[in-house]
Amino acid sequence: MDSLSRYKKIIKWVFWLTLALIVFLTFQAIYETDNWIFFDIDFNTRDHIISAYGSLIGGILAFLSILFVLYQVYEQREHLIIERQDAANDKLQDLKDRLLLLTNYLKTLEKDIIRHGERMEIFFKAEKENPSTMNTMYFNTNKNFERVIEMDILSNFKAFQAFFSEDEEDWQKQFVNLYEISDFYNEAFKDLKKKYTFHIEDKVSKQKQIASDMMELLNANSRLVDDYRIKFGTADYLTKPWSNLINEYTPTHYAYLQEVQDAGDVPDFRHISDNLLLPFIQAAMDIRRDEGYDDLGSRNIIELASTIRKKTWDVEVYSLQYAGDIEKQFNNYFSPDNESINELKTIKAKIDAKL
């Protein structure tokens, strides 16, 4: 490009020098003519001067035409080079814009991973502490991972090649790692959400069944007390061990439900299991040891109470197992200092340094 400009300058100088030579020769021809008059051309007596002047001017003009052709060639070549440079610059800017878009996506991905890791940590700790209650975890609804994956991979590869190939020996490995990490987290989020949805639906279903069993227990208690009242009379029905035990349990259970409702909370099945059902079953076992079951339904009631405790334990065991799995996922892939996130940060930092 510099050489073309230099050649064009030389041609321009030669052109002006040639014009100066033409002017000089013209004045020389004028001086060779006696009593020169403007536009008084005498081809008969001055043919030798005109012939010599014409030959010189013809040669000079031929030389100028060659200069014009050369200048035009250099001009066209310069325009072609400029167009190629503009096209190359536009392509480089397009690749740079792709890296800019990519690094913005990576910034969002990094935040999504870390924030979801924080939600995971809160969730699995809550599940461990209160496995029988309904603990929830929020999932982002954006598609940033898919946007990275859906970007033209060949264009992104060329962008990495254009900006990293000269000073990064392992740029191809980093490019592959970027897509491997994006693919992994894209699938990891889907898998986490799928398993979480199944866990919540299963837990809700089991809790509904426990709640239904508790209502059935309270209804069965009321029926048994009524049957005792009918069979033994108002004065004596509460003197019977089974009737007295169950009659004392039912108001206690309803009092807890009312307390929870007034506080705006939901019943804690573990509290019910440990503080209401367990003492109730233990007292029932003492009565069974001394007098056995009655024929009015005490056995069914105690079996139902035991079943409720077993179902609550089953919910808790599954919740603790799920919490352990979430904790493992968090430690390996969603904690702020895990290897995958650090690799993502490193790649992003290198891209930012090129922008």
HELIX and SHEET records of a PDB file:
HELIX    1   1 ASP A    2  TYR A   31  1                                  30    
HELIX    2   2 ASP A   47  GLU A  129  1                                  83    
HELIX    3   3 ASN A  144  GLU A  150  1                                   7    
HELIX    4   4 ILE A  153  PHE A  164  1                                  12    
HELIX    5   5 TRP A  171  PHE A  232  1                                  62    
HELIX    6   6 TYR A  237  THR A  239  5                                   3    
HELIX    7   7 PRO A  241  ALA A  263  1                                  23    
HELIX    8   8 PHE A  269  HIS A  271  1                                   3    
HELIX    9   9 ILE A  272  LEU A  277  3                                   6    
HELIX   10  10 LEU A  278  GLU A  291  1                                  14    
HELIX   11  11 SER A  298  GLN A  329  1                                  32    
HELIX   12  12 PHE A  330  PHE A  334  3                                   5    
HELIX   13  13 GLU A  339  LYS A  354  1                                  16    
END                                                                             
